[in-house]
Amino acid sequence: MRRLWAICRKELQLYFFSPTVYVAFAFYFLVSGFFFSMDFLGNQTVDVRPLFSNFMVIYLFVIPLLTMRLVSDEMRQGTDELLLTSPASLTEIVVGKYLAAVILQFLLVVGALIYPFILSRFGALDLPVMWLSFLSLFLLGAAMMAVGLFASTLSAHQMVAGIAGFAMILILWMLEWLSGSILPKGGEWLQLFSISARTVNLQKGLLDWSDIIFYVSFIVVFVVLSIQALERKRLR
């Protein structure tokens, strides 16, 4: 456990020394702020729910930027061999890197609290809906981070890893649309695996534990896939 947190701290330090993180944060808050201004000025309603569809779309672009270097940068610099032969287990390495990414994503969620704070100056907010919506945003981001982590194990080139992560997240995102448009009769089961569709109940203020279990299971699957990908590299 001590080695896991050491890896997590090291990754967080590397994050904040990387200009990519500041670009991703700036993009996130500039674009979300623009959409917030447009929604509030256009609707003149004190409702947090329209915010989250914007946040989720921005995540499609921000999360691959934040995860593309997690493992691919180690392979590019040739430090992956040292990492794979270190006393830390592969599970500690992968989980440590993943926790650092999730902590970074949590900062995005916390930063977004500025928008409901502004709205609260103009009227009362539906607090259960607000907090469950933020929970849905955090869980969605954590799931995307797991996919991005797996994508970063596939290539030594950060840009390739970022594009692969974006493509995988987009496909998982579009499963709801595919189930309703392309396969309207036999595609209902696809919607069960859509990472975006699972946020709907939470953003309505309904706490459905099946949604929480889905995200936790989804994260575990992709973290395990990342461990297996590194295991194959170590055996070569």
Backbone bond lengths (Angstrom), bond angles and torsions (degrees), N, CA, C in turn:
res aa  C-N    CA-C-N  psi(-1)  N-CA   C-N-CA  omega(-1)  CA-C   N-CA-C  phi
1 M - - - 1.471 - - 1.537 111.59 -
2 R 1.369 116.12 -36.92 1.462 119.66 178.82 1.528 111.05 -63.50
3 R 1.349 116.09 -40.81 1.472 119.46 179.49 1.519 110.48 -66.54
4 L 1.339 116.27 -36.95 1.471 120.54 179.12 1.518 110.49 -59.70
5 W 1.326 117.85 -47.99 1.457 120.63 -179.41 1.514 111.68 -69.53
6 A 1.325 117.63 -29.91 1.469 120.18 176.06 1.527 110.06 -64.41
7 I 1.332 115.98 -42.71 1.470 120.30 177.46 1.515 110.27 -64.70
8 C 1.332 116.78 -40.87 1.468 121.35 178.70 1.526 110.71 -60.74
9 R 1.321 117.37 -46.36 1.472 120.87 179.24 1.528 111.42 -63.07
10 K 1.340 115.97 -40.71 1.468 119.69 178.98 1.529 110.78 -62.33
11 E 1.332 116.66 -42.79 1.462 120.31 179.71 1.520 111.63 -65.46
12 L 1.333 116.92 -38.82 1.467 119.59 177.87 1.523 110.92 -63.93
13 Q 1.331 116.87 -39.65 1.463 120.46 177.30 1.530 110.81 -63.13
14 L 1.337 115.79 -42.99 1.463 119.67 178.44 1.521 111.25 -63.84
15 Y 1.321 116.10 -37.10 1.464 119.90 177.76 1.522 110.74 -58.34
16 F 1.324 116.40 -48.28 1.462 119.30 -173.16 1.519 112.90 -80.76
17 F 1.338 117.20 -4.58 1.458 121.12 169.89 1.531 111.37 -95.93
18 S 1.324 116.07 -2.53 1.466 120.40 -176.42 1.528 110.71 -99.98
19 P 1.331 117.99 128.82 1.476 120.01 178.17 1.528 112.95 -64.93
20 T 1.341 116.67 -23.57 1.466 119.85 -179.20 1.521 111.39 -59.86
21 V 1.321 116.99 -37.59 1.463 120.99 -179.92 1.527 110.70 -63.16
22 Y 1.311 116.83 -42.85 1.464 120.53 -178.42 1.528 110.59 -69.49
23 V 1.321 116.51 -34.59 1.469 119.96 175.44 1.523 110.01 -65.54
24 A 1.345 116.76 -44.01 1.466 121.43 -179.56 1.527 110.92 -63.90
25 F 1.333 116.98 -43.73 1.468 120.60 179.06 1.525 110.82 -65.05
26 A 1.329 116.84 -42.71 1.462 120.35 179.67 1.525 110.79 -63.03
27 F 1.332 116.05 -44.11 1.465 120.29 178.02 1.526 110.47 -60.55
28 Y 1.323 116.21 -45.06 1.469 121.52 -177.88 1.527 111.51 -59.56
29 F 1.323 116.59 -49.59 1.465 119.25 -175.26 1.527 112.75 -77.82
30 L 1.316 117.69 -31.84 1.462 119.43 176.83 1.524 111.13 -66.98
31 V 1.325 116.40 -48.07 1.469 119.98 -178.03 1.525 110.83 -69.95
32 S 1.336 117.65 -43.80 1.467 119.36 179.45 1.527 110.73 -65.01
33 G 1.335 116.92 -36.93 1.460 120.06 176.84 1.517 112.00 -64.67
34 F 1.326 116.02 -39.06 1.474 119.83 177.63 1.524 110.61 -63.32
35 F 1.351 116.67 -47.53 1.463 119.60 179.78 1.524 111.66 -64.89
36 F 1.331 116.64 -37.01 1.464 120.02 177.60 1.526 110.64 -61.31
37 S 1.332 116.35 -44.26 1.466 120.65 179.23 1.520 111.32 -61.94
38 M 1.334 116.35 -44.51 1.456 120.24 -179.69 1.531 112.14 -65.01
39 D 1.331 116.47 -43.15 1.464 120.15 179.78 1.519 111.57 -65.56
40 F 1.321 116.61 -44.94 1.462 119.74 -176.52 1.520 111.47 -69.00
41 L 1.332 116.70 -43.39 1.463 119.78 179.78 1.521 111.45 -68.63
42 G 1.355 116.32 -32.37 1.457 119.60 -178.35 1.511 113.58 -78.94
43 N 1.345 117.70 -38.98 1.469 120.81 -174.73 1.517 113.69 -97.53
44 Q 1.323 116.82 -29.30 1.465 121.74 -178.24 1.535 111.76 53.89
45 T 1.343 116.23 38.87 1.460 121.27 178.54 1.521 109.78 -123.34
46 V 1.347 114.89 146.80 1.462 120.07 178.36 1.521 108.04 -92.26
47 D 1.341 115.27 83.51 1.466 121.91 -175.64 1.526 108.28 -142.84
48 V 1.336 116.21 122.38 1.465 119.28 -177.16 1.521 112.57 -81.78
49 R 1.327 118.23 -17.40 1.465 119.85 -171.29 1.524 114.19 -60.55
50 P 1.338 120.15 -40.37 1.478 118.06 178.38 1.522 113.81 -60.46
51 L 1.334 117.16 -22.68 1.467 119.93 -178.86 1.522 112.11 -62.89
52 F 1.331 116.16 -37.00 1.458 119.25 -165.98 1.528 113.26 -76.38
53 S 1.312 117.93 -28.00 1.465 118.43 174.36 1.522 109.87 -64.76
54 N 1.350 116.60 -34.87 1.468 120.23 176.69 1.524 111.30 -69.04
55 F 1.331 116.68 -45.22 1.463 120.26 178.40 1.524 111.11 -56.88
56 M 1.321 115.76 -43.79 1.464 120.91 -175.66 1.523 111.07 -64.41
57 V 1.328 117.04 -40.04 1.466 120.15 178.60 1.531 110.37 -66.86
58 I 1.330 117.06 -41.33 1.464 120.42 179.14 1.523 110.27 -63.05
59 Y 1.335 117.06 -35.04 1.460 121.35 178.12 1.528 112.02 -58.59
60 L 1.314 117.09 -31.36 1.466 120.56 179.55 1.523 111.60 -56.34
61 F 1.320 116.22 -32.16 1.455 120.64 -176.97 1.534 112.05 -98.60
62 V 1.331 116.77 -33.05 1.461 120.53 -175.29 1.529 112.00 -76.78
63 I 1.323 117.51 -42.76 1.470 120.58 -175.01 1.531 112.00 -61.54
64 P 1.349 120.58 -46.41 1.471 118.61 176.91 1.530 112.76 -59.39
65 L 1.342 117.61 -33.45 1.468 120.50 177.25 1.523 111.28 -64.24
66 L 1.341 115.95 -37.39 1.460 120.12 -175.43 1.528 112.90 -81.36
67 T 1.324 117.23 -19.85 1.474 119.35 -176.08 1.517 114.20 -106.83
68 M 1.336 118.19 -13.60 1.472 119.48 -170.10 1.534 113.06 -64.98
69 R 1.342 117.73 -22.16 1.459 119.93 -177.11 1.526 113.41 -95.45
70 L 1.318 119.38 -6.51 1.464 121.73 -169.85 1.527 113.33 -53.74
71 V 1.325 116.74 -49.60 1.467 120.89 179.64 1.524 110.81 -113.97
72 S 1.324 116.89 -34.88 1.470 119.94 -176.43 1.525 111.56 -60.91
73 D 1.332 117.21 -32.88 1.462 119.78 179.39 1.525 111.16 -67.67
74 E 1.333 116.36 -34.62 1.470 120.50 175.97 1.528 110.03 -63.60
75 M 1.330 116.01 -42.10 1.465 119.97 -179.52 1.528 111.09 -69.43
76 R 1.327 116.36 -36.97 1.469 119.90 -179.59 1.527 111.16 -65.52
77 Q 1.324 116.77 -40.70 1.456 120.85 -178.28 1.527 112.97 -83.47
78 G 1.330 117.04 -9.28 1.455 120.89 -179.46 1.509 113.89 80.77
79 T 1.332 117.11 10.20 1.473 120.66 179.20 1.521 112.13 -87.08
80 D 1.328 116.69 -1.86 1.470 118.88 -179.49 1.533 111.08 -65.70
81 E 1.343 116.81 -33.48 1.464 119.17 179.64 1.530 111.02 -65.43
82 L 1.350 115.68 -40.74 1.459 119.20 177.01 1.519 110.90 -64.78
83 L 1.333 114.87 -39.11 1.460 119.84 -179.54 1.521 111.58 -66.22
84 L 1.331 116.20 -43.32 1.462 120.74 -176.89 1.528 112.19 -72.18
85 T 1.329 117.21 -20.12 1.467 119.55 178.56 1.532 111.70 -103.42
86 S 1.325 117.50 8.84 1.464 121.18 179.64 1.531 110.11 -75.93
87 P 1.332 117.31 165.95 1.474 119.86 179.17 1.533 113.51 -62.61
88 A 1.324 116.72 -22.50 1.469 119.77 179.34 1.524 110.21 -69.91
89 S 1.323 116.22 140.60 1.462 120.81 177.68 1.523 109.69 -75.35
90 L 1.333 115.96 162.43 1.462 119.99 177.81 1.520 111.14 -60.36
91 T 1.329 116.60 -36.85 1.462 120.17 178.79 1.522 110.46 -62.43
92 E 1.325 117.54 -43.26 1.463 121.03 178.73 1.525 110.85 -64.61
93 I 1.324 116.57 -39.57 1.467 120.62 -179.96 1.523 110.61 -64.05
94 V 1.331 116.35 -50.53 1.469 120.61 -176.09 1.520 111.03 -68.01
95 V 1.322 116.95 -46.39 1.466 119.75 -178.94 1.527 110.52 -65.50
96 G 1.338 117.78 -37.60 1.465 120.89 177.16 1.519 111.78 -61.37
97 K 1.324 116.08 -45.47 1.463 120.19 177.88 1.523 111.08 -65.21
98 Y 1.336 116.25 -40.32 1.465 119.82 -179.75 1.532 110.74 -65.33
99 L 1.326 117.91 -42.60 1.466 120.85 179.60 1.530 111.12 -61.01
100 A 1.335 116.66 -38.95 1.468 119.87 177.50 1.528 110.31 -61.26
101 A 1.336 116.58 -42.46 1.465 120.56 179.02 1.523 111.09 -65.29
102 V 1.321 117.00 -39.64 1.469 120.58 -179.36 1.533 110.57 -68.56
103 I 1.326 117.50 -38.14 1.469 120.35 176.97 1.529 109.99 -62.06
104 L 1.320 116.26 -40.53 1.457 120.63 177.88 1.527 110.31 -63.52
105 Q 1.330 115.80 -42.50 1.458 120.27 178.79 1.531 111.17 -65.89
106 F 1.322 116.64 -34.27 1.463 121.10 177.03 1.533 110.42 -62.32
107 L 1.340 116.69 -35.30 1.457 120.11 176.94 1.531 111.25 -64.15
108 L 1.331 116.68 -35.24 1.466 120.18 175.40 1.521 110.45 -63.50
109 V 1.332 116.29 -43.12 1.466 120.77 -179.85 1.524 110.36 -64.05
110 V 1.336 116.79 -45.39 1.466 120.82 -179.62 1.532 110.34 -63.26
111 G 1.331 115.77 -41.38 1.464 119.42 178.88 1.512 112.96 -61.45
112 A 1.327 116.43 -32.43 1.464 120.90 -179.02 1.530 112.59 -71.71
113 L 1.337 117.57 -10.14 1.470 120.62 177.19 1.527 111.81 -64.49
114 I 1.324 116.99 -15.99 1.459 120.22 178.18 1.528 111.51 -60.46
115 Y 1.329 117.34 -31.37 1.462 120.07 -176.15 1.526 112.67 -72.16
116 P 1.341 120.48 -48.91 1.464 118.24 173.84 1.527 112.59 -64.33
117 F 1.343 117.78 -29.14 1.464 119.65 175.94 1.528 109.90 -62.07
118 I 1.323 116.77 -42.87 1.468 120.29 177.48 1.525 110.45 -64.26
119 L 1.338 116.63 -43.81 1.463 120.07 179.58 1.525 111.88 -62.14
120 S 1.333 116.52 -35.04 1.465 119.89 -177.58 1.521 111.98 -64.97
121 R 1.342 117.95 -18.30 1.462 120.77 176.57 1.523 111.59 -71.16
122 F 1.333 117.11 -16.18 1.468 120.94 -175.44 1.529 112.98 -111.24
123 G 1.333 117.61 -1.40 1.462 120.48 179.40 1.514 111.29 165.99
124 A 1.329 114.51 173.64 1.465 120.29 -177.87 1.531 110.05 -79.47
125 L 1.335 115.34 137.55 1.455 121.38 177.62 1.519 110.47 -95.51
126 D 1.325 115.98 153.58 1.465 121.40 171.59 1.525 106.49 -82.09
127 L 1.326 116.51 96.53 1.465 120.65 -171.17 1.526 113.91 -63.68
128 P 1.365 120.66 -42.98 1.473 118.90 177.02 1.528 112.56 -57.96
129 V 1.335 116.27 -42.26 1.467 119.95 178.36 1.526 110.23 -64.13
130 M 1.318 116.60 -41.60 1.463 120.18 -178.19 1.525 111.43 -63.74
131 W 1.342 117.29 -50.58 1.462 119.59 -175.96 1.521 111.97 -68.56
132 L 1.331 117.91 -37.65 1.461 119.59 177.87 1.529 110.90 -70.22
133 S 1.315 117.03 -31.03 1.470 120.39 176.17 1.528 110.32 -67.31
134 F 1.318 116.40 -40.87 1.463 119.21 176.38 1.526 110.99 -67.31
135 L 1.337 116.83 -34.81 1.463 119.45 174.78 1.521 110.18 -62.52
136 S 1.339 117.26 -41.95 1.470 120.74 178.85 1.522 110.68 -62.87
137 L 1.343 116.61 -38.04 1.465 120.33 179.25 1.530 110.64 -66.00
138 F 1.331 116.09 -41.81 1.464 119.81 179.04 1.525 110.95 -64.85
139 L 1.330 117.18 -45.35 1.469 120.39 -179.22 1.523 111.30 -64.90
140 L 1.332 116.57 -41.13 1.465 120.14 177.42 1.530 110.25 -62.10
141 G 1.332 116.56 -44.98 1.459 119.89 179.15 1.519 112.25 -64.20
142 A 1.332 116.83 -39.28 1.466 120.09 178.43 1.525 111.03 -64.29
143 A 1.341 116.59 -38.51 1.468 120.76 177.33 1.527 110.55 -65.90
144 M 1.332 116.80 -42.40 1.466 120.56 178.03 1.533 111.07 -64.07
145 M 1.332 116.22 -37.92 1.465 120.31 177.90 1.527 111.06 -61.06
146 A 1.330 116.66 -39.04 1.470 120.28 178.78 1.522 110.72 -64.06
147 V 1.341 116.71 -40.26 1.467 120.32 177.34 1.522 110.21 -65.56
148 G 1.345 116.58 -44.37 1.459 120.59 179.07 1.517 112.57 -62.54
149 L 1.328 116.69 -37.70 1.462 120.81 176.22 1.521 110.64 -61.16
150 F 1.323 116.69 -45.75 1.467 120.29 178.42 1.523 110.70 -61.57
151 A 1.338 116.72 -42.27 1.472 120.11 179.93 1.521 111.15 -62.18
152 S 1.339 117.02 -33.43 1.469 120.02 -178.45 1.524 112.51 -71.54
153 T 1.340 117.77 -15.09 1.467 120.53 176.81 1.524 111.76 -84.42
154 L 1.329 117.43 -6.43 1.461 120.80 -172.61 1.522 113.94 -91.90
155 S 1.333 117.57 -16.98 1.465 119.45 -176.45 1.522 110.36 -150.18
156 A 1.326 115.57 150.60 1.463 120.94 175.91 1.518 111.61 -83.71
157 H 1.321 117.45 -6.97 1.461 122.27 -179.50 1.525 109.47 -99.02
158 Q 1.316 116.17 121.13 1.456 120.25 -176.26 1.526 112.18 -59.77
159 M 1.327 117.38 -41.60 1.456 120.21 -177.71 1.527 110.84 -64.31
160 V 1.339 116.11 -41.34 1.470 119.90 177.91 1.529 109.79 -63.13
161 A 1.339 116.50 -43.12 1.462 120.61 178.81 1.525 110.84 -63.12
162 G 1.330 116.52 -40.20 1.457 120.12 178.86 1.521 112.25 -64.71
163 I 1.336 117.03 -42.67 1.464 121.14 179.10 1.526 110.45 -66.32
164 A 1.348 116.12 -41.34 1.462 119.99 178.04 1.526 110.97 -62.95
165 G 1.337 116.40 -42.04 1.457 120.38 177.53 1.514 111.77 -62.57
166 F 1.329 116.50 -44.80 1.465 121.03 178.74 1.530 110.93 -60.40
167 A 1.341 116.42 -44.06 1.461 120.80 -178.60 1.533 111.45 -63.33
168 M 1.332 116.72 -44.27 1.464 120.03 -179.73 1.528 111.50 -66.24
169 I 1.336 116.38 -42.26 1.467 120.05 178.85 1.532 110.16 -64.20
170 L 1.337 116.35 -41.39 1.467 120.35 -179.50 1.523 111.13 -62.87
171 I 1.325 117.14 -42.19 1.468 120.52 179.11 1.531 110.32 -62.88
172 L 1.330 116.35 -45.86 1.462 120.11 178.62 1.524 111.54 -64.51
173 W 1.315 116.29 -31.19 1.455 122.16 177.89 1.531 110.89 -69.36
174 M 1.350 115.80 -40.44 1.464 121.02 -173.08 1.524 113.56 -82.67
175 L 1.307 118.33 -0.47 1.463 120.01 -178.96 1.520 112.10 -59.08
176 E 1.331 116.73 -35.17 1.468 119.91 178.21 1.525 110.56 -64.27
177 W 1.334 116.45 -43.47 1.468 120.22 178.77 1.528 110.75 -66.82
178 L 1.326 116.71 -41.48 1.460 120.61 179.22 1.534 111.07 -61.80
179 S 1.331 116.33 -39.33 1.464 119.78 -178.12 1.520 111.59 -68.58
180 G 1.343 116.85 -27.77 1.457 119.19 -177.91 1.510 114.21 -95.32
181 S 1.337 117.48 -25.20 1.463 120.39 -173.74 1.523 113.33 -105.07
182 I 1.319 116.44 -53.19 1.464 119.83 -174.86 1.519 112.20 -84.59
183 L 1.324 115.93 -37.81 1.465 119.91 -179.15 1.534 109.83 -123.66
184 P 1.343 117.84 66.87 1.465 119.63 -174.38 1.526 114.16 -66.42
185 K 1.323 118.07 -25.54 1.471 120.19 -176.56 1.522 112.83 -94.65
186 G 1.287 116.82 -44.06 1.461 118.79 -175.73 1.511 114.43 -109.30
187 G 1.338 116.59 8.27 1.453 118.56 -174.52 1.506 115.31 -103.48
188 E 1.358 117.61 10.35 1.465 119.12 -178.86 1.520 111.55 -59.02
189 W 1.327 116.51 -32.90 1.467 119.83 -178.08 1.517 111.98 -66.84
190 L 1.371 116.53 -24.72 1.460 119.20 178.24 1.528 111.52 -63.39
191 Q 1.342 115.88 -35.69 1.451 120.17 -177.46 1.529 112.04 -62.33
192 L 1.324 115.93 -26.05 1.465 119.77 179.56 1.528 111.76 -64.23
193 F 1.349 117.29 -23.03 1.459 121.82 -177.65 1.526 112.95 -104.17
194 S 1.332 116.85 6.73 1.458 120.74 179.98 1.523 109.74 -77.37
195 I 1.328 117.11 124.54 1.464 119.94 -178.48 1.529 111.59 -73.18
196 S 1.331 117.42 -23.17 1.466 119.56 179.48 1.526 111.74 -84.95
197 A 1.336 117.26 -35.99 1.467 120.37 -177.89 1.519 111.93 -64.14
198 R 1.330 117.05 -27.26 1.470 121.07 -177.65 1.529 112.56 -73.00
199 T 1.320 117.40 -8.10 1.470 119.90 178.29 1.526 112.34 -87.52
200 V 1.330 117.68 -12.25 1.468 121.30 -170.70 1.521 111.99 -61.47
201 N 1.330 116.84 -50.36 1.467 119.24 -178.24 1.524 111.81 -61.82
202 L 1.314 116.36 -44.29 1.464 119.99 -179.54 1.520 111.38 -61.71
203 Q 1.320 117.21 -37.85 1.454 120.11 -178.94 1.528 112.53 -78.19
204 K 1.320 116.33 -6.74 1.465 121.18 169.99 1.526 111.75 -94.03
205 G 1.331 116.16 -2.73 1.447 120.54 -177.94 1.510 114.00 88.52
206 L 1.355 116.84 16.68 1.465 122.13 -178.80 1.527 109.09 -107.24
207 L 1.308 116.62 119.10 1.463 121.04 179.01 1.519 109.43 -90.58
208 D 1.320 115.43 102.00 1.463 122.03 178.56 1.524 107.27 -107.31
209 W 1.336 116.30 115.16 1.460 120.30 -175.21 1.525 112.58 -65.01
210 S 1.334 117.20 -21.63 1.465 119.12 177.78 1.534 110.36 -64.87
211 D 1.339 116.94 -32.47 1.463 120.35 177.13 1.531 110.83 -68.39
212 I 1.330 116.38 -41.79 1.463 120.49 178.82 1.525 109.82 -63.35
213 I 1.339 116.01 -45.53 1.470 120.96 -179.57 1.533 110.32 -62.61
214 F 1.337 116.35 -38.40 1.469 119.75 178.01 1.520 111.22 -58.75
215 Y 1.343 116.65 -49.55 1.460 119.77 -177.57 1.531 111.69 -64.75
216 V 1.324 116.60 -41.82 1.471 119.57 179.28 1.528 109.88 -62.97
217 S 1.327 117.06 -44.30 1.471 121.30 179.25 1.516 111.10 -64.28
218 F 1.326 115.96 -41.65 1.464 121.62 179.08 1.529 110.38 -59.63
219 I 1.324 116.07 -45.57 1.466 121.24 -179.98 1.528 110.33 -62.41
220 V 1.329 116.61 -45.53 1.470 120.93 -179.47 1.523 110.47 -59.78
221 V 1.340 117.12 -42.78 1.462 121.02 -178.59 1.526 110.73 -60.13
222 F 1.333 117.78 -46.69 1.464 119.59 -176.12 1.525 112.13 -76.18
223 V 1.311 118.05 -28.71 1.464 119.28 173.72 1.524 109.74 -67.31
224 V 1.331 116.52 -41.49 1.473 120.15 177.39 1.524 110.46 -64.58
225 L 1.321 117.82 -40.37 1.466 120.77 176.85 1.536 110.88 -60.81
226 S 1.333 116.33 -38.29 1.469 120.43 178.12 1.523 110.58 -65.05
227 I 1.324 116.60 -41.35 1.464 120.91 178.06 1.527 110.30 -62.85
228 Q 1.324 116.14 -43.26 1.465 120.28 179.98 1.524 111.54 -65.31
229 A 1.334 116.60 -37.15 1.470 119.99 178.64 1.529 110.67 -64.25
230 L 1.326 117.23 -40.87 1.461 120.54 177.76 1.530 111.43 -70.69
231 E 1.316 116.65 -33.52 1.461 120.62 177.85 1.523 110.75 -62.54
232 R 1.322 116.32 -40.77 1.464 120.15 177.77 1.520 110.86 -64.46
233 K 1.334 116.92 -38.86 1.465 120.03 178.32 1.525 111.02 -65.71
234 R 1.319 117.59 -36.88 1.458 120.64 -179.88 1.520 111.98 -69.00
235 L 1.320 116.49 -31.27 1.470 120.53 -177.71 1.526 112.32 -80.21
236 R 1.322 117.36 -13.72 1.474 119.61 -178.57 1.520 111.32 -73.29
